[in-house]
Amino acid sequence: MSDITTRDIRIQVESMYVEERSDPKESYYFFAYHVVISNDGAEAAQLISREWVITDSDGNVERVQGAGVVGETPLLQPGASFEYTSFCPLRTSMGSMQGGYMMRLTSGETFRAEIAPFTLAVPGVVN
């Protein structure tokens, strides 16, 4: 599990292997990850964009950038949180993800809330 706080925005991520959507014979491993974004600060903050860096165990790196998450740009009031689940296919049975969300405070200031690295792994691959 990944858990990090940047300027009162806490981001927790937990990943899981989705066996029924994977096909190891075809080097296709499907992972889901659940994200909880919490505003522990005193000012509302809106998630405006995302950047993910996905690395497989062969060292291949993919960057994914875009507006919002799962089609939304949630505005988090102080004390509120937003949760979503998304997916990531890999060509290897293990990899990692990390990144950041660009956040905009009601004052207009923007900053990057970090997403700490977390592992994507088929159960039993990592001891």
LUMPA-512448 format. One line per 10 residues: number of its first residue (from 1); for each residue z, y, x of N, C-alpha, C, O, CB. Coordinates in steps of 0.2 Angstrom, whole numbers, plus 5000, padded with zeros to 4 digits. Glycine has a CB too. Layout:
! LUMPA-512448
NUM	Z/Y/X/Z/Y/X/Z/Y/X/Z/Y/X/Z/Y/X  ...
END
This chain:
! LUMPA-512448
1	5000/4994/5004/5000/5000/5000/5000/5006/5004/5003/5006/5010/5006/5000/4995  4997/5011/5002/4996/5018/5005/5000/5023/5002/5000/5023/4995/4989/5020/5006  5004/5027/5005/5008/5032/5002/5009/5038/5006/5012/5037/5012/5015/5029/5000  5006/5043/5005/5007/5049/5009/5007/5056/5004/5004/5056/4999/5001/5050/5014  5011/5061/5007/5011/5067/5003/5009/5073/5008/5011/5073/5013/5019/5069/5001  5004/5077/5005/5002/5083/5008/5003/5089/5004/5000/5089/4998/4994/5082/5010  5007/5093/5006/5008/5099/5002/5010/5098/4995/5007/5101/4990/5002/5104/5002  5015/5093/4994/5018/5092/4988/5013/5087/4983/5015/5086/4977/5020/5098/4984  5007/5085/4986/5003/5081/4982/5004/5074/4985/5002/5073/4991/4995/5083/4982  5007/5069/4981/5008/5063/4984/5002/5058/4981/5001/5058/4975/5015/5060/4981
11	5000/5054/4986/4994/5049/4984/4996/5042/4986/4998/5041/4992/4987/5052/4988  4996/5038/4981/4998/5031/4982/4992/5027/4980/4989/5028/4975/5005/5029/4978  4991/5022/4985/4985/5018/4983/4987/5010/4985/4990/5009/4990/4979/5020/4987  4985/5006/4980/4986/4999/4981/4979/4995/4979/4976/4997/4975/4992/4996/4976  4978/4991/4984/4971/4987/4983/4972/4980/4981/4978/4977/4982/4967/4988/4990  4967/4977/4978/4967/4970/4976/4960/4967/4977/4955/4970/4975/4970/4969/4969  4960/4961/4979/4954/4957/4979/4952/4955/4972/4956/4952/4968/4955/4951/4984  4946/4955/4970/4944/4953/4964/4939/4947/4965/4933/4947/4966/4940/4959/4960  4942/4941/4965/4939/4935/4966/4933/4933/4962/4928/4931/4964/4944/4929/4966  4934/4935/4955/4929/4933/4950/4922/4937/4951/4917/4935/4948/4931/4934/4943
21	4923/4943/4954/4917/4947/4955/4914/4947/4962/4909/4950/4964/4919/4954/4954  4917/4942/4966/4915/4941/4973/4911/4935/4974/4911/4930/4970/4921/4941/4978  4907/4935/4979/4903/4929/4981/4903/4928/4989/4898/4931/4992/4895/4930/4978  4908/4925/4991/4908/4924/4999/4902/4921/5002/4900/4923/5008/4914/4920/5000  4899/4917/4998/4893/4913/5001/4887/4918/5002/4883/4917/5007/4890/4908/4996  4887/4924/4999/4882/4929/5000/4885/4935/5003/4882/4941/5004/4880/4932/4993  4891/4934/5007/4895/4940/5010/4896/4946/5006/4894/4951/5008/4891/4942/5017  4898/4944/5000/4900/4950/4995/4907/4949/4993/4909/4944/4989/4895/4949/4989  4911/4954/4994/4918/4954/4993/4920/4960/4989/4918/4966/4991/4923/4953/4999  4922/4959/4983/4924/4965/4978/4931/4966/4978/4935/4962/4977/4921/4963/4971
31	4933/4972/4979/4940/4975/4979/4940/4980/4974/4936/4984/4973/4942/4977/4986  4946/4980/4971/4948/4986/4966/4954/4989/4970/4958/4987/4974/4951/4983/4959  4955/4996/4968/4960/5000/4971/4963/5004/4966/4959/5008/4962/4958/5004/4977  4969/5005/4965/4973/5009/4960/4976/5015/4963/4980/5014/4968/4978/5004/4956  4975/5021/4961/4977/5027/4964/4982/5030/4959/4980/5031/4953/4971/5031/4966  4987/5033/4962/4992/5037/4958/4992/5044/4962/4994/5044/4968/4999/5034/4957  4990/5049/4959/4991/5056/4962/4996/5060/4958/4996/5061/4952/4984/5060/4962  5001/5062/4962/5007/5065/4959/5008/5072/4961/5007/5073/4967/5014/5061/4959  5009/5077/4957/5010/5084/4959/5018/5085/4959/5021/5086/4954/5007/5089/4955  5021/5085/4965/5028/5086/4966/5030/5093/4968/5035/5094/4970/5031/5081/4972
41	5025/5097/4967/5026/5104/4969/5027/5109/4963/5029/5106/4957/5020/5107/4972  5028/5115/4964/5029/5120/4959/5023/5124/4956/5024/5128/4951/5034/5125/4961  5017/5122/4958/5011/5125/4956/5006/5120/4954/5005/5115/4957/5008/5130/4962  5002/5121/4949/4997/5117/4946/4992/5116/4952/4990/5121/4955/4994/5119/4939  4989/5110/4952/4983/5109/4957/4978/5104/4953/4980/5100/4950/4986/5105/4963  4972/5106/4955/4966/5102/4952/4962/5099/4958/4961/5102/4963/4961/5107/4948  4961/5092/4956/4957/5089/4961/4950/5090/4960/4947/5090/4954/4958/5081/4960  4946/5093/4965/4939/5095/4964/4934/5091/4967/4929/5090/4965/4939/5102/4967  4936/5087/4973/4931/5083/4976/4935/5077/4980/4941/5078/4981/4926/5087/4980  4931/5072/4982/4934/5067/4986/4930/5065/4992/4924/5067/4992/4935/5061/4981
51	4933/5062/4997/4929/5059/5002/4933/5053/5004/4939/5053/5005/4929/5064/5008  4929/5047/5004/4931/5041/5006/4928/5039/5013/4922/5040/5013/4931/5036/5001  4931/5036/5017/4929/5033/5023/4930/5025/5023/4936/5023/5023/4931/5036/5030  4925/5021/5022/4926/5014/5021/4923/5010/5027/4918/5012/5029/4922/5012/5014  4927/5006/5030/4926/5003/5036/4927/4995/5035/4932/4993/5033/4930/5005/5042  4921/4991/5037/4922/4984/5036/4924/4981/5043/4924/4985/5048/4915/4981/5033  4926/4975/5043/4928/4972/5049/4923/4971/5054/4924/4969/5060/4931/4965/5047  4917/4972/5053/4911/4972/5058/4911/4979/5061/4906/4980/5066/4905/4970/5055  4915/4984/5059/4914/4991/5061/4909/4995/5058/4908/5001/5060/4913/4990/5068  4906/4993/5052/4901/4997/5049/4905/5002/5045/4910/5000/5041/4897/4993/5044
61	4903/5009/5045/4907/5014/5042/4902/5017/5036/4897/5019/5038/4909/5019/5047  4905/5018/5030/4902/5022/5025/4906/5027/5023/4912/5027/5021/4900/5017/5019  4903/5033/5022/4906/5039/5019/4904/5040/5012/4898/5040/5011/4905/5045/5024  4909/5041/5007/4907/5043/5000/4910/5049/4999/4916/5050/4999/4910/5037/4996  4906/5054/4996/4909/5061/4995/4906/5062/4988/4901/5060/4986/4907/5066/5000  4910/5066/4984/4907/5068/4978/4912/5072/4974/4918/5073/4976/4905/5063/4973  4910/5075/4968/4915/5079/4964/4920/5074/4960/4918/5069/4958/4911/5083/4959  4926/5077/4960/4931/5073/4956/4932/5066/4957/4930/5063/4963/4929/5074/4949  4935/5062/4953/4936/5055/4953/4935/5052/4946/4936/5055/4941/4943/5053/4956  4931/5046/4946/4929/5043/4940/4927/5048/4935/4929/5047/4929/4935/5039/4938
71	4923/5052/4937/4920/5057/4932/4925/5063/4930/4923/5066/4925/4917/5054/4926  4930/5063/4933/4935/5068/4930/4937/5073/4936/4937/5071/4942/4941/5065/4927  4940/5079/4935/4943/5083/4939/4950/5085/4937/4950/5091/4934/4938/5090/4941  4954/5081/4937/4961/5082/4934/4965/5088/4936/4965/5089/4942/4965/5075/4934  4968/5091/4932/4972/5097/4933/4979/5094/4932/4981/5092/4927/4971/5103/4928  4983/5094/4938/4990/5091/4938/4995/5097/4938/4996/5101/4942/4991/5087/4944  4998/5097/4932/5004/5102/4932/5010/5100/4936/5010/5094/4938/5006/5103/4924  5014/5104/4938/5020/5102/4942/5024/5096/4938/5025/5096/4932/5025/5108/4943  5025/5091/4942/5028/5085/4939/5024/5080/4936/5026/5075/4934/5033/5087/4934  5017/5081/4935/5013/5077/4932/5009/5072/4937/5009/5074/4943/5007/5081/4928
81	5006/5067/4934/5003/5063/4939/4996/5060/4935/4996/5061/4929/5007/5056/4941  4991/5058/4939/4985/5055/4936/4984/5049/4940/4985/5048/4946/4979/5060/4938  4982/5044/4936/4981/5037/4939/4973/5035/4937/4971/5036/4931/4986/5032/4936  4970/5031/4941/4964/5028/4940/4963/5022/4944/4966/5021/4949/4958/5033/4941  4958/5018/4942/4956/5012/4946/4949/5012/4947/4945/5014/4943/4958/5005/4942  4947/5011/4954/4940/5011/4955/4939/5004/4960/4943/5000/4961/4938/5017/4959  4933/5004/4962/4931/4998/4966/4927/4999/4972/4924/5004/4973/4926/4994/4961  4927/4994/4976/4923/4994/4983/4921/4988/4985/4925/4983/4986/4928/4997/4988  4914/4987/4985/4912/4980/4988/4911/4981/4995/4909/4986/4998/4905/4979/4985  4912/4975/4999/4911/4975/5006/4907/4969/5008/4907/4964/5004/4918/4974/5009
91	4904/4969/5014/4900/4963/5016/4905/4958/5020/4903/4953/5022/4895/4965/5020  4911/4960/5021/4916/4956/5025/4922/4955/5021/4923/4959/5016/4918/4960/5032  4926/4950/5023/4932/4948/5019/4938/4953/5020/4943/4952/5017/4934/4941/5021  4937/4958/5025/4942/4962/5026/4939/4969/5028/4934/4969/5031/4947/4960/5032  4943/4974/5027/4941/4981/5029/4946/4986/5027/4952/4984/5026/4934/4983/5025  4945/4992/5027/4950/4998/5026/4946/5004/5023/4940/5005/5023/4954/5000/5032  4950/5008/5019/4948/5014/5016/4953/5019/5018/4959/5018/5019/4947/5013/5009  4951/5025/5019/4955/5031/5019/4951/5037/5017/4945/5037/5016/4958/5032/5027  4954/5043/5017/4950/5049/5015/4955/5055/5013/4960/5056/5016/4946/5047/5010  4952/5058/5008/4956/5064/5006/4953/5067/4999/4947/5066/4998/4956/5070/5011
101	4957/5071/4996/4955/5074/4990/4955/5082/4991/4960/5084/4994/4959/5072/4984  4950/5086/4989/4951/5093/4990/4954/5095/4983/4952/5094/4978/4943/5096/4991  4959/5099/4984/4964/5101/4979/4963/5109/4978/4963/5112/4984/4971/5099/4979  4963/5112/4972/4963/5119/4971/4970/5121/4967/4970/5118/4962/4957/5121/4968  4974/5125/4970/4980/5127/4967/4978/5133/4962/4972/5136/4962/4985/5130/4972  4982/5134/4957/4981/5139/4952/4980/5146/4956/4977/5151/4953/4986/5140/4947  4983/5147/4962/4982/5153/4965/4975/5154/4968/4973/5159/4971/4987/5154/4971  4971/5149/4968/4964/5149/4971/4963/5145/4978/4958/5144/4980/4961/5156/4971  4969/5145/4981/4969/5141/4988/4967/5134/4987/4969/5131/4982/4976/5142/4991  4963/5132/4992/4961/5125/4992/4964/5122/4998/4965/5125/5004/4953/5124/4992
111	4965/5115/4998/4967/5111/5004/4965/5104/5003/4964/5102/4997/4975/5112/5005  4965/5100/5008/4964/5093/5008/4970/5089/5008/4974/5089/5012/4960/5091/5014  4971/5085/5002/4977/5080/5002/4974/5074/5005/4970/5071/5002/4979/5080/4994  4978/5072/5010/4976/5066/5014/4977/5059/5010/4982/5059/5006/4979/5065/5020  4973/5054/5011/4974/5048/5008/4975/5043/5014/4970/5042/5018/4968/5045/5003  4981/5041/5015/4982/5036/5021/4978/5030/5021/4976/5028/5015/4990/5035/5021  4976/5027/5027/4973/5021/5027/4976/5015/5023/4982/5015/5023/4971/5019/5034  4972/5011/5020/4975/5005/5017/4970/5000/5018/4964/5001/5019/4976/5006/5009  4972/4993/5018/4968/4988/5019/4965/4985/5013/4968/4984/5008/4972/4982/5023  4959/4982/5014/4955/4978/5009/4955/4971/5012/4952/4971/5017/4948/4981/5006
121	4958/4966/5009/4958/4960/5012/4958/4954/5007/4962/4955/5002/4963/4959/5017  4954/4949/5008/4955/4943/5004/4962/4940/5006/4963/4939/5011/4949/4938/5005  4965/4938/5001/4972/4935/5002/4971/4929/5007/4967/4925/5007/4975/4932/4996  4976/4929/5012/4976/4924/5017/4972/4926/5023/4973/4922/5028/4973/4918/5014  4968/4931/5023/4964/4933/5029/4968/4936/5034/4968/4936/5040/4958/4938/5027  4973/4940/5031/4978/4944/5036/4985/4941/5035/4987/4939/5030/4979/4952/5034  4988/4939/5041/4994/4936/5041/5000/4941/5041/5006/4939/5041/4995/4932/5048
END
